[in-house]
Amino acid sequence: MVECNKGTKCSLSWLKSNFEVVPTQLDAKEIDKYVIAYMLYVLRTCILPDKSRDKVWLLYLHNTLENVKTYAFGAAMLAHLQNAIEDFSESPKSKRFVGDAAFLTVAIMEYIPERAYKLMKRNDFAKPDKFPLLIGWGEVYKQRLESKYKASMEEYVDVLKNIEEVTWQPYARLTESLPDCLKPQLIMRLSRTVMICFNYVAYHRPDKCIKKFGFHKVDFSACCQVKSYQSKAMSGPG
């Protein structure tokens, strides 16, 4: 990694040029290198994008292969996304949204179906009903892109300002199609906890939107106060 290392980051273009093509004859240890390179690439470009155009944090190496199945990447992505939304809303002049825009788009399509149809300029498609939804919605959205239609920023803003109806439990249809390994984790949706993504921290607050769980009124008097947390930059010895 010496030739690509720029302090605490690695070049994405270097990863691609050196690891995109996998040789046919490799032992298990050599294949691991290509798997790790691919994971770093996906983490940086899809799950945890940041403002650097061609760099990926080398600290992600701590969560590859050895504990990839135990690290809460879903919670990490949500923490990263929540911080991205806050940063974007606090800097209205900024035109760059640094978060998983595809994931956010799927959420909007699911919760505000009528507006989804409006933005897609069609109402003759069915919601994807298989997990993961991102792939199914990607196919639907691809058809829209192939038609050369591109919604303006004004249309998106209009959609969010004039929400008339919200589908509070859009994912209920997926209960049966979820992999068995994920079904026991559904209880985590109700957890009032902290989500951590390396240098990002965010609260998971299901109590702020109880309609998502089929409730209309809940007594939260027994809940403790949510404590404040401090964040630190990813530079320096700290």
PADO-299344 format. One line per 10 residues: number of its first residue (from 1); for each residue x, y, z of C-alpha. Coordinates in pm, 1 decimal, padded with zeros to 6 digits. Each point is the difference from the previous one (the first is absolute). Layout:
NUM) X,Y,Z ~ ... $
END
This chain:
1) 00000.0,00000.0,00000.0 ~ 00302.1,00230.1,00022.6 ~ -00026.5,00145.6,-00352.0 ~ -00370.2,00092.1,00041.1 ~ 00008.4,00111.0,00362.4 ~ -00069.2,00370.5,00054.5 ~ 00020.1,00029.8,00375.9 ~ -00320.0,-00157.9,00134.9 ~ -00163.1,-00056.5,-00338.8 ~ 00039.0,-00218.1,-00308.2 $
11) -00069.2,00088.7,-00363.3 ~ -00316.0,-00152.4,-00150.5 ~ 00147.1,00013.9,-00349.8 ~ 00302.6,-00195.0,00128.8 ~ -00229.9,-00263.7,00149.5 ~ -00190.3,-00029.7,-00325.9 ~ 00303.4,-00023.5,-00225.0 ~ 00172.1,-00259.5,00220.4 ~ -00290.8,-00215.7,00119.2 ~ -00293.7,00031.2,-00241.1 $
21) 00118.8,-00292.1,-00215.4 ~ 00042.8,-00314.7,00210.7 ~ 00248.4,-00258.9,-00133.0 ~ -00146.4,-00346.9,-00049.0 ~ 00268.4,-00187.4,00194.5 ~ 00024.3,00127.3,00358.1 ~ 00027.6,-00168.3,00337.5 ~ -00235.5,00094.7,00285.1 ~ 00239.0,00251.6,00153.7 ~ 00050.6,00183.1,-00329.3 $
31) -00374.3,00011.6,-00069.1 ~ -00051.5,00168.3,00339.1 ~ 00192.1,00302.4,-00126.8 ~ -00242.5,00045.0,-00289.4 ~ -00300.0,-00046.2,00229.9 ~ 00131.5,00265.8,00239.6 ~ 00068.4,00241.0,-00287.1 ~ -00354.5,-00050.0,-00130.5 ~ -00147.5,00055.8,00346.5 ~ 00195.2,00323.6,00043.0 $
41) -00124.3,00117.8,-00339.5 ~ -00366.3,-00080.3,00079.8 ~ 00018.3,00157.4,00346.5 ~ 00135.6,00325.0,-00141.3 ~ -00213.4,00028.6,-00314.5 ~ -00333.7,-00143.0,00118.9 ~ -00041.9,-00038.7,00375.8 ~ 00216.5,00272.5,00156.5 ~ 00080.0,00261.0,-00267.6 ~ 00188.5,00314.5,00102.4 $
51) 00115.8,00326.6,-00155.4 ~ 00333.4,-00130.9,-00129.6 ~ -00039.8,-00088.8,-00366.6 ~ 00258.7,-00277.6,-00024.7 ~ 00091.8,-00109.7,00352.6 ~ -00117.6,-00261.4,00248.6 ~ 00079.4,-00005.2,00372.1 ~ 00248.4,-00276.5,00085.2 ~ -00162.8,-00034.8,00342.0 ~ -00275.1,-00198.2,-00176.9 $
61) 00255.5,-00280.9,-00017.2 ~ -00080.3,-00071.2,00365.3 ~ -00341.5,-00128.3,-00109.4 ~ 00084.4,-00219.6,-00294.7 ~ -00012.0,-00379.3,-00011.6 ~ 00069.1,-00077.7,00367.4 ~ -00311.2,00166.9,00141.6 ~ -00195.8,00106.5,-00307.6 ~ -00296.2,-00216.2,00107.7 ~ -00017.2,00148.4,00348.3 $
71) 00051.3,00370.8,-00071.6 ~ -00330.3,00193.3,-00013.2 ~ 00039.4,00147.2,-00349.2 ~ -00371.4,00086.9,-00012.3 ~ 00025.9,00211.5,00314.1 ~ 00326.1,00149.7,-00126.1 ~ -00160.2,00102.0,-00328.6 ~ -00299.0,00155.9,00180.6 ~ 00232.0,00197.2,00229.5 ~ 00200.4,00116.4,-00300.5 $
81) -00318.7,00089.7,-00191.1 ~ -00149.8,00193.8,00291.6 ~ 00316.7,00206.2,00033.3 ~ 00004.5,00058.2,-00376.6 ~ -00358.3,00132.0,00010.8 ~ 00083.4,00230.1,00293.2 ~ 00313.7,00132.8,-00171.7 ~ -00189.8,00062.7,-00323.2 ~ -00289.0,00176.3,00175.0 ~ 00240.4,00222.0,00195.0 $
91) 00185.9,00100.6,-00318.4 ~ -00274.9,00098.9,-00246.4 ~ 00252.8,00141.3,-00247.5 ~ 00171.0,-00336.4,-00031.9 ~ -00104.6,-00198.5,-00305.5 ~ 00162.3,-00324.6,00112.0 ~ -00186.8,-00254.7,00208.2 ~ 00249.5,-00239.8,00155.2 ~ -00209.3,-00302.2,00094.9 ~ -00164.1,-00309.0,-00143.7 $
101) -00238.1,00184.6,-00234.1 ~ -00129.2,-00326.4,-00150.3 ~ -00110.0,-00127.6,00341.5 ~ -00165.5,00333.3,00077.8 ~ -00178.4,-00001.8,-00337.5 ~ -00143.1,-00346.5,00069.0 ~ -00131.1,00118.0,00338.6 ~ -00177.2,00295.1,-00163.5 ~ -00149.5,-00223.4,-00269.6 ~ -00128.2,-00240.2,00265.9 $
111) -00144.9,00250.9,00245.6 ~ -00146.0,00243.2,-00253.4 ~ -00126.1,-00222.2,-00285.0 ~ -00222.3,00258.6,-00167.8 ~ 00291.3,00238.3,-00027.1 ~ 00219.2,-00283.9,-00122.5 ~ -00237.7,-00051.1,-00289.3 ~ 00005.7,00372.9,-00072.6 ~ 00378.7,00016.1,-00009.9 ~ 00018.3,-00313.7,-00212.0 $
121) -00262.4,00142.9,-00238.8 ~ -00184.1,-00333.1,-00000.2 ~ -00230.1,-00204.9,00221.5 ~ 00009.6,-00337.2,-00171.4 ~ 00276.1,-00163.1,00202.2 ~ -00027.6,-00215.2,00311.0 ~ 00210.0,00043.7,00309.9 ~ 00285.5,-00252.6,00023.4 ~ -00094.5,-00273.4,00247.0 ~ 00328.3,-00182.6,00046.9 $
131) 00295.6,00071.2,00225.4 ~ 00218.9,00199.6,-00049.1 ~ -00228.9,00278.7,-00124.0 ~ 00285.8,00209.1,-00134.9 ~ 00046.5,-00242.6,-00289.5 ~ -00369.1,-00009.3,-00090.7 ~ -00039.0,00376.1,00016.8 ~ 00320.1,00034.7,-00199.2 ~ -00161.9,-00190.4,-00286.8 ~ -00309.8,00221.8,00016.8 $
141) 00207.6,00316.0,00012.1 ~ 00218.2,-00120.6,-00285.9 ~ -00307.1,-00011.5,-00225.7 ~ -00069.6,00361.9,00089.6 ~ 00357.6,00101.3,-00081.0 ~ -00014.0,-00178.9,-00334.6 ~ -00297.3,00215.0,-00094.7 ~ 00229.4,00306.9,00021.9 ~ -00228.2,00168.9,00255.9 ~ 00174.0,00184.2,00279.9 $
151) -00194.7,00157.7,00284.2 ~ 00104.9,00351.7,00091.6 ~ 00102.0,00107.7,00349.2 ~ -00318.5,00208.7,00013.4 ~ -00208.6,-00314.2,-00054.0 ~ 00175.3,-00179.8,00284.4 ~ -00049.8,00296.9,00231.5 ~ -00366.5,00020.1,-00099.9 ~ -00044.2,-00367.9,00082.0 ~ 00138.8,00040.9,00351.0 $
161) -00193.4,00319.8,00070.9 ~ -00338.2,-00137.6,-00107.0 ~ -00016.3,-00342.3,00160.9 ~ -00365.5,-00098.8,00028.8 ~ 00023.3,-00368.1,00082.7 ~ 00270.6,-00210.2,00161.0 ~ 00023.0,-00379.9,00003.0 ~ 00125.1,-00051.3,00354.4 ~ 00068.9,-00374.1,-00027.3 ~ 00114.5,-00054.7,-00358.7 $
171) 00232.4,-00288.6,00083.1 ~ -00264.5,-00223.4,00159.6 ~ -00031.6,-00184.5,-00331.2 ~ 00361.0,-00122.5,00029.2 ~ -00039.3,-00202.1,00320.6 ~ -00013.3,-00333.8,-00181.1 ~ 00270.6,00076.9,-00254.4 ~ 00261.9,00104.0,00257.1 ~ 00286.3,-00250.4,00041.1 ~ -00041.4,-00207.4,00316.8 $
181) 00327.3,00134.8,00138.3 ~ -00145.5,00354.3,00003.0 ~ -00343.6,-00067.6,00150.5 ~ 00126.7,-00018.9,00362.5 ~ 00154.5,00346.4,-00050.9 ~ -00335.8,00167.7,-00070.2 ~ -00039.5,00071.7,00372.5 ~ 00290.2,00246.6,-00035.0 ~ -00235.8,00237.8,-00179.4 ~ -00152.5,00074.4,00340.7 $
191) 00333.0,00059.8,00171.1 ~ 00058.1,00353.6,00128.9 ~ 00374.3,-00007.8,-00032.9 ~ 00316.0,00151.0,-00146.8 ~ 00126.1,-00084.0,-00348.8 ~ 00375.3,00026.2,-00059.7 ~ 00187.4,00030.3,-00327.1 ~ 00367.0,00050.7,00080.6 ~ 00009.2,00380.3,00039.6 ~ -00378.6,00046.0,-00032.0 $
201) -00248.6,-00042.3,00282.5 ~ -00379.1,00029.5,-00024.1 ~ -00297.0,-00093.3,00214.0 ~ -00253.4,-00255.2,-00119.0 ~ -00328.3,00148.4,00124.8 ~ -00299.8,-00220.5,-00089.8 ~ -00200.9,00188.5,00263.5 ~ -00003.1,00305.5,-00227.8 ~ -00216.0,-00176.2,-00258.5 ~ -00210.4,-00270.7,00165.7 $
211) -00236.9,-00025.7,-00296.9 ~ 00272.6,-00195.9,-00178.9 ~ -00068.4,-00285.1,00243.7 ~ -00377.8,00009.3,-00008.8 ~ -00038.7,00205.1,00320.6 ~ -00196.8,00321.2,00033.5 ~ 00065.9,00088.0,00363.0 ~ 00269.4,-00126.6,00235.7 ~ 00091.5,00101.5,00354.4 ~ 00372.1,00087.2,00000.9 $
221) 00008.3,00133.3,00356.1 ~ 00210.6,-00294.5,00115.6 ~ 00270.4,00065.6,-00260.7 ~ 00318.8,00160.1,00121.4 ~ 00123.6,00325.6,-00146.5 ~ 00215.7,-00033.8,-00309.7 ~ 00353.7,00102.8,00088.4 ~ 00207.3,00231.5,-00215.5 ~ 00313.8,-00130.6,-00164.7 ~ 00319.8,00155.7,-00126.0 $
231) 00159.5,-00059.4,-00337.4 ~ 00363.5,00032.6,-00101.8 ~ 00168.8,00061.6,-00332.6 ~ 00187.3,-00282.0,-00171.7 ~ 00329.5,00186.8,00006.4 ~ 00277.3,00014.8,00256.2 ~ 00101.3,-00253.6,00266.6 ~ -00338.9,00027.2,00172.1 $
END
